């Protein structure tokens, strides 16, 4: 067992974890924050994306033990976050989700894009999104939604 | 007909009611549900494609936590057994856990239970299996013609069903020009982002089995559970909560949906199994695989005379519930004609068994394959005749003045203007401009090509057609249950299942259209056998037609009952009332649904003694009359740019001109079409479940199986024709699947157009850079 001290969505948590436990399983099964989804568990689909110290990581291939001492933000932790509020509204208005399974990871990745790359154009947005798979939408609505938030934030 | 002007009714781009929970991270999929004392399951799976004399050794100290086929057999569990009514269909059992033989890599052998999935997987590694290997049947053509072994020994060969569809074959003599081609569409995995998932427990209070499953067909799953486990219908409750995509993979029963509930009943604890991606890519690599030898016959003017074909469908090892293992082969055999006129037809179609996972009806079901074969044959014919492929299509499409049109194989196209869809796609893609660009060489040496793909899709399979095939699920009247709630809102129960299509919104729009009420007051309940009418579920692009139709018709019945109470409250004659804006309107005044609901539910003392006891709650239904299916159709057109050195394909432009009849929600319709089209692009260019010669799957991660990503499809343009179907409420036609059908055809035709200077063609999906370079290398020029 490894002792873990971690901050998830503003809450300080101490726990003993098996070294092999992934951050995603810790978040989902131990903390019961099920908004973070598992799509492939080998770091390709991006459904499990969370912020670790402000940067997006794939929680499925990050060991919980590695996250010791870090600040994690999951989809449930953005209720007071302006860019996320803009993205949620834009995803809604642009039909950027269908089954909803990729959506939490997609939103976390999108938040990273709109805050880190304020001048991103469509090609750049599509390139940045290449680490998140969506099987339903064809990405068109997702790209439109992100571009609309980038536009809003430039005004 | 709706005028489309209503804000929330038919024709309005209402934003989705279901979005909020997903955006907030509050969607509830099976893997998000836990139950007290729940155990997690891991499955021991076959490491070999074909073997006999299977033997399983449970770990010494954990005998009670591991279950095998022997345990299920001794408990009397029945296997899945689906045969169709087609004469000659060879029967086979689909064991839940393998018995004696192993028939594909990934086949379930044993179930291991532990407190966590990790511990259950530890247990799985301690469970030992042994077997005697047999030669694997990997290639569908070999399986039919020169099998190295037999998947099911009792058959004597590997041909599940050999069908001949022959009509007016003597007319073939009239042909003067013929082209023959061999095509192959390779195997894929469906890959909804949420894989399969099952959570089962015996509810001692309710005295019934409660099964949560990521399913498109909860009522059919309930039937299967009763049949296999010997339970009464009132002992099973199936819930499909939020489902993370299905696309057909989840409209068939999988063995886990039977053996996980059975195991939960043995241990008397809740048991959950969540399919991981590796399991999905291996054990659920079960879509598409078709082989075609096609000869297209025409006269010298390019009028199609007939088509001859020999089709082989790789149906994998077993027959799935309820759609069987011959759905694809028979559909391919019967409808290879597509949207074209033919006066002769001779198509042999064989479903064959191989040592691969059983085939399932993935988005488009057979039609991506037949569209690919027919449309590529048409372009080959155009090259032979020296004419423009666009013109050849225009000349041979069924014209609108022939509607309704009886096809050569006995189908009936209900409505539409197929030529206009092609015309619009040709204009949108600007065929003339592409042809003129092609006359100059590209500065960078790359090659430009343009391609078209036309298709028809029979949507919402109907009763007599399903009954003829003898499927285990035959749709009849689709029903809706509607209750006027005490506050004047509607709770609507439907047996279809929403897993991304936006039906919590679009089905509500139907009620809004009928009653003129605020959509916030309409709740759609689905995916739960306890709260919805029986239904065969969501598949075959049927839900809007069938459940939408059922809601419309049930609203009409409920409307009469509401008007009766309204007439009493307004003190007027029933015949003088009507419904508008969620009110019953009388000659001089009106009463709201809310007021009527209050009186019925909460102040019944205000009603006369002879009030209709049916009240404000109704179940009724809909099916098309006559018993035919509406046909959707479209033309896709695209422009590609190919690097002849690297074989890389770039989609420069992509347009779709489609007709799904009356559009309920334009935003959602476009979303379905675009999403389907990207899956079709995956079929065309990227996705393949590869196997080695021993039947070992080689595409077991997303690093080996290429899913289309955000950079793979341009912002395609979608154009709509609207020809209401005469068969359905509001004239809707199904549209969930169509987007995925023609991209392989349109894209491969564009690639072949680009390669025309080399005199070579690509004939196999996905058209990878390797296949393009191999084609170019085969060039004589």
Interface residues (C-beta under 8 A of the other chain):
Chain A: X18 X20 X21 X25 X28 X29 X32 X33 X34 X35 X36 X37 X38 X39 X40 X41 X42 X44 X45 X47 X74 X75 X76 X88 X91 X92 X93 X95 X97 X98 X99 X100 X101 X102 X103 X104 X107 X125 X126 X127 X129 X130 X132 X133 X134 X135 X136 X137 X138 X139 X140 X141 X142 X143
Chain B: X15 X16 X18 X19 X20 X21 X22 X23 X24 X25 X26 X27 X28 X29 X31 X32 X34 X116 X118 X191 X192 X193 X194 X242 X243 X244 X245 X247 X276 X277 X278 X499 X500 X501 X502 X667 X668 X670 X671 X674 X675 X676 X677 X678 X679 X701 X702 X703 X707 X709 X710 X711 X713 X715 X716
